[in-house]
């Protein structure tokens, strides 16, 4: 029996990563990221550990990265260049990565990720 792969419509459903740790400085066994998809319904209890959560309303700086998600330059820019010059302080929530375009047909050089950096 052939299987058909289905993908979420990236125009209707937004994909996010909430990065609690830095993969470059945190051991893989301790690295923590919540992957999320925007939905308008309640997730019932399930065996997969999928739950409803809400990203709070935050004041953020935003930068866009175009290219492979394995080498995101937007977060580096926000942390190392923008933040020290801005007079702002880091907020009390981890950075949020909005994966603007997702799917098997997206080439690494075409990937778009908006990084939202919460501010105090």
C-alpha positions as CSV (number, residue, x, y, z in Angstrom):
1,X,0.0,0.0,0.0
2,X,1.5,3.4,-1.0
3,X,1.6,6.1,1.6
4,X,1.0,9.7,0.9
5,X,3.0,12.3,2.7
6,X,1.0,15.3,3.9
7,X,2.4,18.7,4.9
8,X,0.9,21.6,6.7
9,X,0.1,24.6,4.6
10,X,2.8,27.2,5.7
11,X,0.4,30.0,4.8
12,X,-2.2,28.7,7.3
13,X,0.0,27.2,10.0
14,X,3.1,28.9,11.3
15,X,6.1,26.8,12.6
16,X,8.2,27.9,15.5
17,X,11.1,26.9,17.7
18,X,11.4,28.2,21.2
19,X,15.1,27.8,22.0
20,X,15.8,27.4,25.7
21,X,19.5,26.5,25.2
22,X,22.2,27.2,22.6
23,X,23.1,24.0,20.6
24,X,26.6,25.3,20.1
25,X,27.3,25.5,23.9
26,X,25.0,23.0,25.4
27,X,25.6,19.2,25.4
28,X,23.1,17.5,23.0
29,X,21.6,15.5,25.9
30,X,20.7,18.8,27.7
31,X,19.7,20.9,24.7
32,X,16.0,22.0,24.9
33,X,13.8,23.4,22.1
34,X,10.0,23.4,21.9
35,X,8.9,23.0,18.4
36,X,5.4,24.5,17.8
37,X,2.8,24.9,15.1
38,X,0.1,27.6,15.3
39,X,-3.4,26.1,15.6
40,X,-6.9,27.2,16.5
41,X,-8.1,24.2,18.5
42,X,-7.5,22.3,21.7
43,X,-5.2,19.3,21.6
44,X,-6.7,16.4,23.5
45,X,-4.5,14.2,25.8
46,X,-2.4,11.9,23.7
47,X,0.4,9.3,23.9
48,X,2.8,11.6,22.0
49,X,3.3,14.3,24.6
50,X,1.8,17.0,22.3
51,X,0.3,19.8,24.3
52,X,-1.3,23.2,23.9
53,X,1.0,26.1,24.9
54,X,0.8,29.8,24.1
55,X,3.7,32.1,23.3
56,X,3.1,35.1,25.5
57,X,2.8,38.6,24.1
58,X,6.3,40.0,24.3
59,X,8.3,43.1,23.3
60,X,11.0,41.8,20.9
61,X,13.7,42.7,18.5
62,X,13.4,40.9,15.2
63,X,16.0,39.9,12.6
64,X,15.6,37.7,9.5
65,X,18.0,35.0,8.4
66,X,18.0,33.6,4.9
67,X,19.9,30.4,4.5
68,X,20.4,27.1,6.2
69,X,18.8,26.8,9.6
70,X,21.9,25.1,10.9
71,X,23.9,28.4,10.8
72,X,21.4,31.1,11.8
73,X,23.1,34.5,11.6
74,X,20.2,36.5,12.9
75,X,20.4,35.3,16.5
76,X,24.2,36.0,16.4
77,X,23.6,39.5,15.1
78,X,21.0,40.2,17.7
79,X,23.2,38.9,20.6
80,X,26.6,40.1,19.6
81,X,26.0,43.3,17.6
82,X,22.5,44.7,18.1
83,X,22.0,44.1,21.8
84,X,25.2,45.7,23.0
85,X,24.6,48.8,20.9
86,X,20.9,49.1,21.6
87,X,20.8,49.9,25.3
88,X,18.2,47.1,25.7
89,X,18.3,44.2,28.1
90,X,17.5,40.5,27.5
91,X,13.9,39.6,28.5
92,X,12.7,36.7,30.6
93,X,11.7,34.4,27.7
94,X,13.9,32.4,25.3
95,X,14.4,33.5,21.6
96,X,11.6,32.4,19.3
97,X,12.5,31.2,15.8
98,X,9.7,31.5,13.2
99,X,10.4,29.1,10.4
100,X,8.7,31.2,7.6
101,X,9.0,28.6,4.9
102,X,9.2,24.9,5.6
103,X,8.9,21.7,3.6
104,X,10.9,19.1,1.7
105,X,11.1,21.3,-1.4
106,X,12.8,24.2,0.4
107,X,16.5,24.3,-0.4
108,X,18.9,25.4,2.5
109,X,19.8,28.6,0.7
110,X,16.1,29.5,0.4
111,X,15.2,28.9,4.1
112,X,13.8,32.0,5.8
113,X,13.8,32.2,9.6
114,X,12.7,35.3,11.6
115,X,14.2,35.4,15.0
116,X,12.3,37.2,17.8
117,X,14.5,38.2,20.7
118,X,12.5,39.0,23.8
119,X,13.4,42.2,25.6
120,X,13.0,43.3,29.2
